Amino acid sequence: MVSKKRLAEYEDRIKQATAILSVISEDRTTPRNIRRAAKEALGMLNSTVLTLAVRAANAISVLDDISQDPNMPPYTRTRVWNIVSILEVVKG
């Protein structure tokens, strides 16, 4: 059982990740497939059906797939890695 303090921390991390994903998904300088994947990860994080850990793990999986895309701008790749590191704590 997760304590209320830890649950609040996890929810805050999910909010941080969704904020960054929103920026990526709306950035017109980012290739369309990467924006689409960001929206997919965003949808997974916003789902209320699954636990926080499963939502984080699913989003990380999608982001890992796109992080190797050679067409991704370097600043977007840095943001994706940042999101993954934020979510790793929740998944953990």
C-alpha positions as CSV (number, residue, x, y, z in Angstrom):
1,M,0.0,0.0,0.0
2,V,1.3,3.4,-1.0
3,S,1.2,6.2,1.6
4,K,-0.8,9.3,0.9
5,K,2.4,11.4,0.9
6,R,4.0,9.1,-1.8
7,L,0.8,9.0,-3.8
8,A,0.7,12.8,-3.8
9,E,4.3,12.9,-5.0
10,Y,3.5,10.4,-7.8
11,E,0.5,12.4,-8.9
12,D,2.7,15.5,-9.0
13,R,5.2,13.7,-11.2
14,I,2.4,12.6,-13.5
15,K,1.3,16.3,-13.8
16,Q,4.9,17.4,-14.6
17,A,5.2,14.7,-17.3
18,T,1.8,15.6,-18.8
19,A,2.8,19.3,-18.9
20,I,6.0,18.5,-20.9
21,L,4.2,16.0,-23.1
22,S,1.6,18.7,-23.9
23,V,4.3,21.1,-25.0
24,I,5.9,18.4,-27.2
25,S,2.5,17.4,-28.8
26,E,1.8,21.0,-29.7
27,D,5.3,21.9,-31.0
28,R,5.0,22.3,-34.8
29,T,8.8,22.0,-35.2
30,T,8.6,18.4,-33.9
31,P,7.9,15.7,-36.5
32,R,4.3,14.5,-36.7
33,N,5.0,10.9,-35.6
34,I,6.7,12.1,-32.5
35,R,3.9,14.5,-31.7
36,R,1.4,11.6,-32.2
37,A,3.4,9.4,-29.8
38,A,3.5,12.2,-27.2
39,K,-0.3,12.5,-27.5
40,E,-0.5,8.7,-27.0
41,A,1.7,8.8,-23.9
42,L,-0.4,11.7,-22.7
43,G,-3.6,9.7,-23.1
44,M,-2.1,6.8,-21.2
45,L,-1.1,9.1,-18.3
46,N,-4.5,10.7,-18.1
47,S,-6.3,7.3,-18.1
48,T,-8.1,6.7,-14.8
49,V,-8.6,3.0,-15.4
50,L,-5.1,1.8,-14.6
51,T,-2.9,2.4,-11.5
52,L,-0.3,5.2,-11.5
53,A,2.5,2.8,-11.9
54,V,1.0,1.0,-14.9
55,R,0.1,4.3,-16.6
56,A,3.7,5.5,-16.1
57,A,5.1,2.2,-17.4
58,N,2.9,2.3,-20.5
59,A,3.9,5.9,-21.2
60,I,7.6,5.1,-20.7
61,S,7.3,2.2,-23.2
62,V,5.9,4.6,-25.9
63,L,8.5,7.2,-25.2
64,D,11.3,4.6,-25.3
65,D,10.2,3.6,-28.8
66,I,10.3,7.2,-30.2
67,S,13.5,8.2,-28.3
68,Q,15.6,6.5,-30.9
69,D,14.0,8.3,-33.8
70,P,16.8,10.0,-35.9
71,N,14.4,12.7,-37.0
72,M,13.7,13.9,-33.4
73,P,15.2,17.3,-32.7
74,P,17.8,17.3,-29.9
75,Y,15.8,19.5,-27.6
76,T,12.8,17.2,-27.9
77,R,14.9,14.2,-27.2
78,T,16.1,15.9,-24.0
79,R,12.5,16.6,-23.0
80,V,11.6,12.9,-23.7
81,W,14.5,11.7,-21.5
82,N,13.4,14.1,-18.8
83,I,9.9,12.7,-18.9
84,V,11.1,9.2,-18.7
85,S,13.3,10.0,-15.7
86,I,10.3,11.7,-14.0
87,L,8.1,8.7,-14.6
88,E,10.7,6.0,-13.6
89,V,10.1,7.0,-10.0
90,V,6.4,6.4,-10.3
91,K,6.9,3.1,-12.2
92,G,9.5,1.9,-9.7
